[in-house]
Amino acid sequence: MSSKKFEEYAYVLDYLPRGHPFDRRPIHLRKPVALAVGEDFFTLLELVPRDGVILTPGEKVFIGKGIREKVDHISRRISYEELTSSARDELVKVVDRVVRENERRFVEIFNTAPALTTRMHSLELIKGIGKKKLWEILEERRKKPFESFKDLEERVGLRNMAEAIKDRILEELRGGQRYYLFVRPAPKSLE
């Protein structure tokens, strides 16, 4: 039996002291919220901070099970369209930071990514990887697993894979993808 995995940490994208602008309740009934993105699955979330806590964009906060120092609770999962323009700008920086600080995790995808169908491989979802580069990656990873972006780029002749991964993550966060490589897709709405 597999247990569902949840985000442990999130990065604050925007802090809204008067609540979300799309909230239709009267302003006196709204509570401060923060828009955030999870570190592991890039889940977009609306967080309610503890009383008296002001969250800062770019700040990493604990949202896992247990005692949360700054976050009272996660109010809901949100879509990309619900992000403020400030949150969208911060999202680009945060995703770039997560990819660069967790290089090993993202390089491992090149060592283990499977085929999606008999005609398409999951690595082809990343910009710059077509059939020719895919075969080179598969051949090189059979010889020896990739150890870093630099190793991958030198052995296969790709360029700026961290940037390509960041772009793919942002594309997946915008939604509407058939296949997701990095982001846990949002549940389908019942509307």
Backbone hydrogen bonds, N-H to C=O, Kabsch-Sander energy under -0.5 kcal/mol:
donor,donor_aa,acceptor,acceptor_aa,energy
10,A,61,V,-2.4
11,Y,37,V,-2.8
12,V,59,E,-2.8
13,L,35,L,-3.9
14,D,35,L,-1.6
16,L,14,D,-0.5
16,L,33,V,-3.4
19,G,16,L,-1.9
23,D,20,H,-1.8
29,L,26,P,-2.1
30,R,26,P,-0.6
30,R,27,I,-0.9
33,V,16,L,-2.1
34,A,47,L,-2.5
35,L,14,D,-2.6
36,A,45,L,-2.6
37,V,11,Y,-2.0
38,G,43,T,-2.5
39,E,9,Y,-2.5
42,F,38,G,-0.5
45,L,36,A,-2.8
46,E,76,R,-2.7
47,L,34,A,-3.3
47,L,45,L,-0.6
48,V,73,H,-3.1
50,R,70,K,-2.6
53,V,50,R,-2.2
55,L,53,V,-0.5
58,G,12,V,-3.6
59,E,56,T,-2.3
61,V,10,A,-3.1
61,V,59,E,-0.5
63,I,8,E,-3.2
64,G,8,E,-1.4
68,R,66,G,-0.5
69,E,67,I,-0.5
72,D,48,V,-2.4
72,D,70,K,-0.5
73,H,48,V,-1.5
75,S,46,E,-2.1
75,S,73,H,-0.7
76,R,46,E,-1.2
78,I,44,L,-2.2
82,E,79,S,-1.1
83,L,80,Y,-1.7
88,R,84,T,-2.2
89,D,85,S,-2.0
90,E,86,S,-2.4
91,L,87,A,-2.3
92,V,88,R,-1.3
93,K,89,D,-1.1
94,V,90,E,-2.7
95,V,91,L,-2.8
96,D,92,V,-1.9
97,R,93,K,-2.3
98,V,94,V,-2.9
99,V,95,V,-2.5
100,R,96,D,-2.3
101,E,97,R,-2.7
102,N,98,V,-1.3
103,E,100,R,-0.8
106,F,102,N,-1.6
107,V,103,E,-2.7
108,E,104,R,-2.1
109,I,105,R,-0.6
110,F,106,F,-0.6
110,F,107,V,-1.1
111,N,107,V,-0.8
112,T,108,E,-1.3
113,A,109,I,-2.6
116,L,120,M,-2.5
117,T,120,M,-2.4
122,S,114,P,-1.9
124,E,121,H,-1.6
125,L,122,S,-1.7
126,I,123,L,-1.6
129,I,126,I,-1.9
130,G,128,G,-0.7
134,L,130,G,-2.5
135,W,131,K,-2.2
136,E,132,K,-1.7
137,I,133,K,-2.7
138,L,134,L,-2.7
139,E,135,W,-2.2
140,E,136,E,-2.6
141,R,137,I,-2.7
142,R,138,L,-1.2
143,K,139,E,-1.3
144,K,140,E,-2.3
152,L,148,S,-2.4
153,E,149,F,-3.1
154,E,150,K,-2.7
155,R,151,D,-2.4
156,V,152,L,-1.9
157,G,153,E,-1.7
164,A,160,N,-1.7
165,I,161,M,-2.6
166,K,162,A,-2.2
167,D,163,E,-2.4
168,R,164,A,-2.0
169,I,165,I,-2.6
170,L,166,K,-2.4
171,E,167,D,-2.1
172,E,168,R,-2.6
173,L,169,I,-2.3
174,R,170,L,-1.4
175,G,171,E,-0.6
175,G,172,E,-0.9
184,R,41,F,-2.1
